Each structure stands twice: as structure tokens, then as C-alpha cells.
């Protein structure tokens, strides 16, 4: 069904206001994936939470986003794109308000989850509304290209903007920034957005698949994040792990047999598509290590302010913004396989080098590692999109691209969960090793306090000594996390080379090259 068949001329709205509305929405949705990272130490201090709580601040948003993304676009087709978009924008602003004024960690996590659910509808819905608002193919292609670039810019700019907001106003500001912009989008949207008729009115949604998908992913994330603090053999962790296994098995069964499946299972028969999904997961997994752990390292080990931490990420952000369009052109000429291999190799090299950082490392030694990693990501993301979409028919391109984006977001979720566990285990072991030289009566107290980022009182140990032990332990844990992320990137490169075809058919290559110019397309 074409845009012209469901949209009358008088219903397309003002195109300029439509673009502003949709761009604000997608910018905020993608910004919230990374803007909060620099605020984590301040949130932990203010709300009294440790590493596992901070992991949930990130994962509550990303889990909801990834879990609903496969079905988010269908909601607009089912209930109407305009209605779904406006309702989701209201929900997003409400979630941001809840985060801004959150008095405790549970309230903050609820607000983040609400934002993630809304973002899963806003992002694919904004792209669909662009199609309806711009019936001319040439104009539509230009707007979609700008939309795609904006996604990458928002993710890359998140740490920089977040650092400035936290340093000048406070951590609630990283959520409050959504409020005025969200209201502007709602006001403009009410006047300008087109009113396309629902193209799937009356069609059932894959509710069982949606519920099971959220259950297995949330249960697995809980087991991985809380295993270190609760104990891997605790009933809660074992129960969550068992629930994840059962729910995942049920999810696969439902998606293979259901009539209205949200996961395009048949696409996985293609080795190239399956390989691209694995690589997308790996990219998200590796990307989580950069923003999450380096934000903590810059502030807790290097002593950077929030503003300085935000600007420390500029080399990675610039590399991602500049590299993406260049990678898109390269993919159009050479196909996705070798740009994917090159991107993952650069990312792995950057992560291996970052694993050498310690408390004495200067920024002159750090910035180019960040740029190297960012350049690798800027090539691997569009190459992954290109490889996946080269195997998908035009009619299934929406489901295919949503699957790729979901895989990347789940990579972020489980990257933070798994690498957080690796980092925390490394910190604990190093604390115990360094504390062995302290008097036996205070060793346990020192280890327990420093593991929770606190300096213990009344131990008789000099503050400088405690700070040195804490710095060494955190750096050691960081080394292990970066090494694990680098090894994962190498694994992704091997999978990509072994499974992704160098080029598809001519028609497939044209779609692949277009996807290559859209590093964050959904």
C-alpha cells in the first residue's frame, strides 16, 4: 500500500514542521541511550546505589527499547501512525518527568523503562510518517538520509551533552532536557503530522511473542547483573536463569508456529542475515564497554569532572559522525564484508589498547584510542545493516531492519550485564590482593567498603592508601572488561567473514548501499 493511497493531499501537513517534530522525537529517543552514562557516578552517590544499580539505569531503558522494537512499528500500522506517535511522545515525556524528579532508584528505573517502551514506537513510527509526509521519492530520500545521520549524531553526542548538563545543573538535567523538547514536538505534531489510515487495522499483534521476549531477556539480564552481588547460587539468580531458559524456549516455539509473528524467523535461513544479526549484537556488546565503563573510569580513577568527562568522548563522537557516511560510500562500492571486517578489527584494536589504561594514563595517550574505536564502529554498524538488508525483500525490509536494531540494543543490554560482572569480579579479586598487606582486623571492612565505592572509617589506614587500592582495583577490573569486549569484537569479525557474502544481486546491493548510509536505521 503506497503513501498516496492512505494520505490525501490536505492531510500531509506542513512538511517543515513535520520534519522538526519527527527529528526531535528520534533525537531524544537515541540520545537517551547514551546521555545518562556520564551521570552515573552522581546518580549512584545521590541515590545510594552501587554498580549493579547503575547497570539497571542503563538496561531498564535499553531492555524496554529492544524488547518492543520488533513490534513497535506494527503498532502504528495497526492503530494509526499519527495516533501511535503522539501517544508514545506523551508517554516518553511522562517517563522523562518521572526520572527528573525520581526520589529513589526504583522510581528512576520505572521512568527509564517507560521511556524505553515509548522510544520503541517513536523511532520506527517517525520513519513511517516521513514516508507518508513526503510522497516524492527524491525529497523522501533526502529526509531519510538526514534522519539516519541524526540517529548516529544523537548517540555520539550523548556523553558530551550529558557531561555538560550534569556539571552545570545536576544529574536530573539529563532527563529534564527531554521535557521542553518533548512538549515542542507534541505541539508541532498536533498541527502538522499527516493522518495516514491504519494499513493493518484489525490485524492481531504478536502479544505472546512480545511478552515472552521481554520475560526471557529481563530474567537473563537480572541473573547476570545481580549474580555478583546476590551470589550465583542464590535462589533469586538461579530462578531468574531458569525462567530465562524456559521463556526463551517458549519464545522460539511461538515465533516458529504463530500466525502473526514479530520475529521474521524465515530470514535466519540466510547465512548472511544470521551472521549480520550476530555481528550487530557484538557491536552493541562492545559499544556498551566504551560509554559505561569509561564514564566511571574518567571520574572515579582520573578525577575528571562531569563536564571534562563528557568532552573526553569527543574524539569517539567525531570519528563516528565523520566515518559513517564514508563507510556508506565504501560499502556501496565494495559490499559489506570487508568494511565490516575492517570496522570490527579497528574496534577490537581500540579496546585492546584501552585495556592498558591505568591511573597515570594521560589524555594525550587516550584520545586516539577513543577515535580508533569510534572509527571502527562507524564502519561496522552500516556494514551490518547493509549485509542484513541485502538478503531481505522490500516487503520485509521493515522487519529486517528492526531485527538488526533489536540485536544491537540487546548487545548493549547484555554487554553491560556481562562486562559489569567481569569488571566487578576483577575489582573484588584485586581488592583482596591489595588488602592482604593491611592488618587482618580491617581487611574485610576495607574490601567491602571499597567494592561499593566508599572509603571506610576507623580503619587506621591512610586515606591515600585506600584511594590507591581503590584506583588499582577499578583499573584492573576495567582491563578485564575491555579485554573481554575486544575478544568479542574479534569473534564478531570472524563470524562476519565466514557468513556474510561479499556482494548480493544488483538489486540487493542497491538496498545494501542505502542501508550503509543509515548507521542507526530501524
N, C-alpha and C positions, 0 to 999 in steps of 0.2 A: 504494500500500500504506500503510495507516494505522499509526500507532504502536501501536494496540491489537492489530493483527494479528500483530505481531512481538514484543510485550513482554507477558509475563504480569504479574499484579499483584504477585507476590512478587519479580519481577526489576527493579522500578523503582528500588529502592534508597532510601536516605534522601534525600529531596529537598533538605533544607537542606545536607547535606554535598556533594551533587551540585552544587548551585549554587556553593558555595565552591570546589570543585575546578575547575569549568569557568571560573569567573571569574578564578581565579588564573592559569590557563593562558593565557586570552586577554589578560589584563592584561600578562603578561610578554611575550607574542608581539608585542603592539602597542607596549609600552614600548621594546623593543629597536630599534624603528625610529628613535627619536629620542634615547634616553638617552645614546648614545655621543657625540653631537655636541660637547658641552662638553668631553669628554675628549680630543678630537683633538689639540690642541697638546701636551698631556702625553704622549700616545702617540707623537706624532712626535718629541718630544725624547728619550724613553726608548728607543724602538726605532730611532731614527736614520733616519726616512723623511721625505720631502717631501710636497708637495701631492698628487701622483698616488697615493702610497701611502695617504694619508689618504682620498682618494676611494674607494679599494678597500675600506677599512674599512667604509664605509657600503654600497657597492654589492655587496659579496660577500654580505651578508645580504639586501638587497632583491632582487637578481637571483634568488637561490635561492627566496626567498619568492614573487616574482611568477611565476617560471617554472614552479613546481609547483602554484600555487594552483588553476589550472583543473582539474587532475586530483586535487588533494588531497582534495576532498570525496568523490570517487568511490572512493578507497581504502577509506574506512570502509564504503561500501555493498558493496564487493567482498569485504573481509576481515573485516568486523565493526567497528562504530563504537568499541566499548569497546577492542578489541584494537589498533586503529589509534591511538586516542587515547593509550593507555598507552605503546605503543611509541614514539610521537612525543615524548611527555613525557620518556621516558628519553633519547632522542636529543637533545632540547633541553637537558637538564641536562648531558649529556656535552659538548655543544658549548660551553656556558657555562663548564664547568670548564676546557676546553682554552683558551678565551680568557683566563680568570682567571690561569692560570699560563703563558701564552704567553711564551717567551723571545725570540721574533723575530716579525717581521711576517708571514712566510708561515704560521707556526703560528696566529697570530691570525686570519688570513684564512680558513684552513681551519675553525677553530672557528666563525667567523661564518657561513660557508656552511652548516655542519651545522645551526646554529640556524635559519637561514632555511628550509632544507628541512623541518625539523620544524614550524616555525610554519605553513607552508603546509597542513599536515594538521591541526594543532591548532585553528586558527581556524574553518574550516568544520565540523570534527568536533565542536567544542564546541556549535555551534548545533544540529546534528543531534541530539546527545544531550539537549539541552534539550527538543526536540520529543518524544523518547521518554520522558523523565522526567516530563513534565507533560502528560498526556492531556487535562486540562481546558483548553479554549481560552482562557478568561479568565485563568487563572493563567499559562498559557504566554505569552500576550501581554505580561503584566507583566514576566516574567523576560526575555523577548527585548528588551523596551524598555530594561531595566536593562543588559543585555548590550551593546546598541548604544551606550548612553551611556558605558559603561565603556571601549569602544574609543577614543572620542574623548578621554576624560579621560586615558587612558594615553599617547597620543601627545602631548597638550598638556603633561602633567606630566613627560615625559621629560627635557627640558633642565633643569628646576628640580631634580629629584631627582638627575640626573647631576652637576650643578654642586656640589651639597652633598656627594655621595659622593666626587667627585674632590678637593674642597677639604679634606675631613676625613680621608679614608682613603688615596686614591690612585686612579689610573685603573682598576686591576684590579677595584675595588669595583663599578663599573657592570655588570660581568659576574657578579661573585660574588653580587650580590643575588639572582640567579636560582636559586642553589643551594638555600638553605634553603626558599624558597617552592616550588621545583620538587619537592623531597622531600615537603613537606607535601601538595602536590597528588597525588603518587603514592600516598602512604599513604591519604589520604582516598578517592582514586579506586578503589583496590583493594577498599575496603569498600563504597562507596556507589554507584558508577556502574551504570546499568542495563545489561542484556545483550541488546540487540536482535539478532535474527538478521540476517545479511547479506542485503540485499534484491537485490543484483546478483551473488550467488555464481555463479561460473563465467563471468561476462561478461569479455571481453577488455578490457584497458586500451589507451589510445592511446599506446603506448610510442614509436613513431616520431615522433608529433607532439610528445611531451614532450621527446625528445632533440633534435630539430631546433629546437624553440623555445628551449631552453637554449643551443644552439650559436650560433644567429644573434644572440641578444641579448647573450651574453657576448662574442662576437667583435666586435660593433659597439661595445660598451662599452669593450673593450680598445683598439680603434683610436682612439676619441675621447679616452680618458683618457691613453694613452701617446703620442699623436701629438705633443703639445707637447714632451715630453722626448726621445723617440727620433727625432723628425723625421717629418713627414708623408709623406715619400718613402722611409722606411726599409722594408726587406723585411718586417719583422715587422708594421708598421702596414698596409702595402698588402695583405699576405697576409690579415691579420685582416679588413680591409674586404671583400676578395673572398670570403672564407669566409662572412661575414655575408650578402652578397648571394645567394650560391648556396644557403645553408641556409635563408634566408627564402623564396626561391622554392620550394624543396622543401617547406617547411612549409606554405605556402599550397596547393600541389598536393595534399599528403597530406590536409589538412583539408577540401578540397573533395571528395575522392574516397573517403576512408576510411569504413569502416562504423562505427567506434567513435571518433568524433571528440571531442576535448576542447574544441575551439573551436566554438561554435554559429554556423557561418558563415551560415546562413539568416537569423539575426536581423539581419544587417547590411543586408538588403534594406530595412529600415525606416530612413528618413532620420532619424527622431528617435533611434532606438537608436544609429545610427552617429555622429550628432552628439554624443550623450551620451558615447560612448566617447572621442571626440576631446577633449571638454571635461574628462573625467576625467584623461586624460593630461596636459592643460595644467595642471590643478590640482596634480597631483603634481610636475610640472616647476617650477611657481612655488614650491610649498611647500619644495622642496629648497633654494632660494636662501636662505630665511629662516634655518633652523636651521643649515645647514652653514656659510655664509659669515659670518653674524653672530656665530656662536660664535668663529670665528677673529678677526674684527674687534674684538670686545669685549676679547679677551685680548691680541692682538698689537699693536693700534693704541691702544686706550683704556687698556690696562694693568689691566683688571679681573682679579680673582682668579676661580678656577673657581666658587666659591660665588656671588659677585656676578654672574657671567655667567649662571648658572642662574636666579637671581631676576630678572635683567633681562628674561627671557622671560615673566614672569608676566602682563603685560597681554595678550599674544597668547593665552596659555593660557586666561585668564579669558574673553576675548572668544569663543574657540572653544567653550568649555563652556557659556557662557550663551546664545550665539547659536544653537546647533544646535537646541534644542527650539523656540525662537521661529520659526526658519526652517521647521521642520517644520509648524507650525500655519499659517504663511503659505502654504506650498506646498499644503496641503490645501484652502485656500480659493481661491487664485488660480491654481494649476497651477505647473509648474516653470520655465516660460520666463523670466518676469520676475525671480523670485528668483535664478535662475542669472545673468542679465544683471547684476543689482544686485551680487551677490556677486563676480563677476569684475571688475566696474568698481571696487569698493572695493579688491579685492586689487591691481589694477593701479595705483590711486592710491597705495596704501601703498608699493608697490615703487618707483614713480617718486620719491616723497618720500625713501625710504631711500637712493636713489641720490645724494642731496645731502649725505650724511653725510661728515664728514672728521674728522681727529684732534682738532679743537677742539669737536666737537659735544657738547653736554651731554645727559645722560639726560632732562632735562626737555623737550628737543626731540625725543627719540627714542621715548619710551614710547607716545605716542599714535599714532605711525606703526605700531608693532607691533600695537596694539589694532585699528587700522583694517584692517590686513591680516588679522588673526585673525578679525575680524567678517566679512570678505568670504569667507574660506574656510569659515566656519561656515554660510554660506548656499549656497555653490556646491556643496559636497560632497553634502548631502542633496538638493538640486535635481537634481543629476546622477543620483543613484540613482533618484529619483522618475521622471525622464524615461525612463531606460532600462527600468525595471521596468514602466512603463505600457504598454510595447509587447511584453511577454513574457507568455506563458500561465503559469498556475500551475504546470503540469508542468515548465516550463523556467525557472522563477524562480531556481533554484539556479545553473544555468549562466549565466543572465543577470547575476546579481549578482556572481558570481565573475569574469566578464569585465570588469565595471566596476572591481572592486577591482584586478584584474591590470593594467588600463590605468593606474590611478592609481599603482601601485607601479612600473611601467615608466617612468612620467613622473618619479618620484623618481630612478630609476637614471640615465636619460639627462639629467635636469636637472643632476645633479651632474657627469656626464661633460662635457656641452656647456658649461655655465656655468663649470665648472672650467677648461676650455680657454680660454674667453673671458677669465676673470679672470687666468689665468697669462700670456696674451699681453699683456694690458694692463699687468700688473706689469712684464714684461720691457721693453716699449717705454718705460714711464715711468722705469725704472731707467737705461736707456741715455740718455734725455733729460737726467735729473738728473746722471748721472755725466759728462756732457760737460764740465762745469766743473772736473772733477778732473784731476790730472796724468795724461797719457796712459799712463804706465807702470803705473798701478794701476787704470785704468778697467775692464778686462776682469775682473780679480780681484774688484773690488767688486761688479760686476753679477752675476757668477756666485755669489758668496757670499750676497748679499742675496736673490737669486732662490730660494735654498734655505733662507731664514730663518736665516742665520748672519752674524755680524759678522766680517769678515776681519781678520786680524792683520798687523802690519808694513806697513801702507799709508801711515802718516804722516797719515792723515785722522782728524780728531777723532771720537770715538765719538758725540757729539751730532749731528754732521753725518751720519754713517752712519745713525743712528736716524731722523733727519728724512727722509732719502732713502727709507729702507725704508717709513716710515709713509705718505709721499706716494704711493709706488708701489702699496702694498697698497690704499690708499683709491681710487686711480684704477682699479685692476682691479675692485674691489668695485662702483664706479659702473657700469662696463660690464656686469657680471654682472646687477646689479639692473635696469638699463635693458633688457637682453635678456629677462629674466624678465617685466618689465612688458609689453613688446611681445607676448610670447607670451600673456599673460593677455588682452590686448586682442583678439588673434587668436581666442582661445577664446570670448570674448564674441560676436564676430561670427559664428562658426560656430554657437554656441548659438541665437542669434536667428534665423539663416537656416534651421536644420534642425529645431529642437525645436518640436513642436506646443504651443500654449498649454494645451490640455487634451485628454485622450483620452476614451474612453467612460466612463460612470459607474463601471463595474467597474474599469476601468483606473485611474481617478482614485483610487479607494479604495486600490488597491495602491500607487499612487504616493505618496499621503499617508503610508501606513505606512512606505514606504521613506524618506520625508523625515525621519522621526523616528529614522533609523538612519544617522548620518553616516559610520560606518565598517563598515557591514554587508558581509558577504562571502557 
